[in-house]
Amino acid sequence: MTDYYLDSSAVVKRYADEAGSTWVRQITEANASHTIMLAEVTLAEVAAALAAKHRMPNGITQEQRDRILSRFLQDCAEHFSLLPVDRVVIDRAVELTQRYRLRGYDAVQLATALVSNETLQGQNLAPLLFVAADNNLLTAATTERFVTENPLNHSDLDLKPSTKDATDH
């Protein structure tokens, strides 16, 4: 069992067919018995990503968007651990923006993982494995001593035929 921290670029792959989706679905399945941690802001980021997929030419339908968003929110309530974004996290994010090439929410994602990881290690628990599909964020996370994974490095799994709909998790 592993404790994973997924940023929005990774967790959205559970719900939308993209490179790396198969691997993300494998690690986030309830029967995999992993702990999946997300920052609370991930809810807004994933909702925005799904809305963007709906607005794209030939994008997903409104019904698909609504069904996928509902599934994601249900998973957040039932299976994922949502981590708070408080002033400690925001202050850390501000510092991270000055050291690394990070967008605002990416800095918040990394700061949330860092604060949570420090808590885990203070309790002598295993560190988080940081998962993202953003190279700048992964570079910063690696520099901050996280073990990282990029779902795009596992996209060869997506070449296998899938019999599951992205929302049937």
SULCORUR-V696523 format. One record per residue. RES is the residue in one small letter. OMEGA is omega in degrees with one decimal (999 if undefined). Layout:
res->RES omega->OMEGA
res->RES omega->OMEGA
This chain:
res->m omega->-177.5
res->t omega->173.1
res->d omega->-179.8
res->y omega->168.5
res->y omega->179.4
res->l omega->172.0
res->d omega->-174.4
res->s omega->-179.5
res->s omega->177.7
res->a omega->-173.4
res->v omega->179.2
res->v omega->-180.0
res->k omega->175.3
res->r omega->-170.6
res->y omega->-179.1
res->a omega->-180.0
res->d omega->179.9
res->e omega->173.5
res->a omega->-179.9
res->g omega->-176.8
res->s omega->-177.5
res->t omega->-178.8
res->w omega->179.2
res->v omega->178.4
res->r omega->179.2
res->q omega->-176.3
res->i omega->-177.4
res->t omega->176.7
res->e omega->-178.9
res->a omega->-178.2
res->n omega->175.0
res->a omega->176.7
res->s omega->174.1
res->h omega->171.2
res->t omega->-179.9
res->i omega->-178.9
res->m omega->178.7
res->l omega->170.4
res->a omega->178.6
res->e omega->-179.1
res->v omega->178.7
res->t omega->177.6
res->l omega->179.9
res->a omega->-178.8
res->e omega->179.6
res->v omega->177.1
res->a omega->179.2
res->a omega->178.6
res->a omega->178.7
res->l omega->176.6
res->a omega->177.9
res->a omega->177.7
res->k omega->177.3
res->h omega->-177.4
res->r omega->-178.4
res->m omega->171.8
res->p omega->-177.4
res->n omega->179.6
res->g omega->-179.8
res->i omega->179.7
res->t omega->176.8
res->q omega->178.6
res->e omega->177.2
res->q omega->179.0
res->r omega->-177.8
res->d omega->179.5
res->r omega->-179.7
res->i omega->179.0
res->l omega->178.0
res->s omega->178.8
res->r omega->179.2
res->f omega->-179.2
res->l omega->176.5
res->q omega->177.7
res->d omega->178.1
res->c omega->-179.2
res->a omega->-171.1
res->e omega->-170.1
res->h omega->-175.8
res->f omega->174.2
res->s omega->179.2
res->l omega->-177.1
res->l omega->-176.9
res->p omega->173.4
res->v omega->-178.1
res->d omega->-176.3
res->r omega->177.1
res->v omega->179.2
res->v omega->-179.2
res->i omega->177.9
res->d omega->178.0
res->r omega->179.1
res->a omega->178.1
res->v omega->178.2
res->e omega->-178.1
res->l omega->179.4
res->t omega->-179.2
res->q omega->-178.5
res->r omega->-172.6
res->y omega->177.0
res->r omega->-176.0
res->l omega->168.9
res->r omega->-175.1
res->g omega->-178.6
res->y omega->176.3
res->d omega->176.4
res->a omega->177.0
res->v omega->177.7
res->q omega->-178.6
res->l omega->178.9
res->a omega->178.0
res->t omega->179.0
res->a omega->-179.8
res->l omega->-179.6
res->v omega->179.4
res->s omega->179.6
res->n omega->177.6
res->e omega->177.4
res->t omega->179.5
res->l omega->-177.9
res->q omega->174.7
res->g omega->177.2
res->q omega->-179.1
res->n omega->176.4
res->l omega->-179.1
res->a omega->179.0
res->p omega->176.5
res->l omega->169.0
res->l omega->-173.0
res->f omega->-177.2
res->v omega->177.3
res->a omega->176.5
res->a omega->-178.0
res->d omega->-173.9
res->n omega->179.3
res->n omega->178.8
res->l omega->178.8
res->l omega->177.1
res->t omega->178.5
res->a omega->-179.8
res->a omega->178.1
res->t omega->178.0
res->t omega->177.7
res->e omega->173.3
res->r omega->172.5
res->f omega->161.7
res->v omega->-174.2
res->t omega->172.3
res->e omega->173.9
res->n omega->-179.9
res->p omega->-179.8
res->l omega->176.4
res->n omega->-179.6
res->h omega->-173.9
res->s omega->176.0
res->d omega->175.8
res->l omega->-177.6
res->d omega->-179.7
res->l omega->178.4
res->k omega->179.4
res->p omega->179.5
res->s omega->178.5
res->t omega->-178.2
res->k omega->170.1
res->d omega->-176.0
res->a omega->-177.9
res->t omega->-178.2
res->d omega->-178.9
res->h omega->999
